Amino acid sequence: MPLTPLEASNRLNEQVTVEMLVKASKNCPHCSQVFLDSEGDHHDPRNMAVALTETGAARFKGTRIDDPATHFKGKIIRVQGVVTLKDNRLQIVVDDPRQIEVVEEKEREG
């Protein structure tokens, strides 16, 4: 069963599956990563960021997703990876599109 971002915060350095609504997303020009955030403000202490590496973002183009930030914003996703802290903020680093899937509404209800 997938964890919430809050539940995942207690699983640092562990491989987990997290389910979350992407409330904010952005392409960071400074670090060439794409961030998908569980909270509207990435400074919110409850926020968990899914950080798509530059390599990972490029691999999404092979799946016909040219702009992951726009594609995933407002959707419920399930992401697999290791929970880490960067600059005292929770994140899961993604470098393979297979680590993220969009959760269908009927799947959530069932």
N, C-alpha and C positions, 0 to 999 in steps of 0.2 A: 504494500500500500504506500503510495507516495506521501512524502512529508510536506508540511507547510514550511514556508521560510522560517517561521519562529521555531518550529520543531528542529529544523536543520541547523539552527544556530547552536544547538547543543551537540552537534556531531562533527566538530572541527576535524579536519584531516581524514575524514571517512568518506568512502564512496556512497552516495545516496541518490535517490530519485526525489525531486522536488516538483510539486505542482503549484503553479502561481499564475495570477493574472498579471500581464505586462502592462503596468500603469504608465510607464514612461520608457522612452528608448531614445538612443542617440548614437550618431557616428562621431567618435571623438577624433578631431583633427590632430591632436597632440600625440596620441599614442597609436593611432591607426586601428583601434579596436571599436567594436560595436557593443553597446551596453543595453541590456534589457533589465529594467528595474521593477521590483515588486511594489514599490511605493512611488508616488508622484514626485517626491523630493529625494534625490539620491543621498542627501545628508541625513535623512530620517534614520535613527538608530535601528528601526525595524526593517530597513531595506535590505533585500538580497539582490545583488547584481549578477546577471549572467553575462560574462565577459567573453565575447567572441573574439578570438585572436585574429590578427590580420590574415593568417593562413586559413583559419576557419571561415572567416567572412568570404574570402575568395572561393572557398569550396562550395559555399551556398549557391554561387552563380551556376555551378554544374547541376544544381537541382532546380534551376530556373527561378531562383529567388535572388534578384539583383540587389535588393536593399533590405536586408534582414530587419533593420530598425523599424522600417515602415510596415513590413510584412507581419511582424509579430505583435506590434503595439495594439493593445486592446483585446488580445486573445489570451486564452488560458493555455499555458504550455506545461509540458512535463519535460524536465531536463535531468540528465544523468551526469554525474561528475563528482569531484572531490570538493567538499566545502573548505574554503580557505579564508584567511583574513588578509586583506591588503589595505594598508593605511587605516587599520582598525575598522574595516568594513567587510561584511560577509560577501563572498562571491563564489561562483562556480565558473571555472574557465572552460570554454568550449572551443575545440579545434576541429570538430567533425560534425557535420550536419545530422548525423545519426544520433547525436546526443540530445537533440531537441525534437519534440513532436507537439503538434497542436492537438489539444484534447477536444473531441467532439462533444457537444452538449448532451446528446443521447447517451454517450458513454459515462458522463458524470452523473446523470440521473439514475442510471441502471445500477 
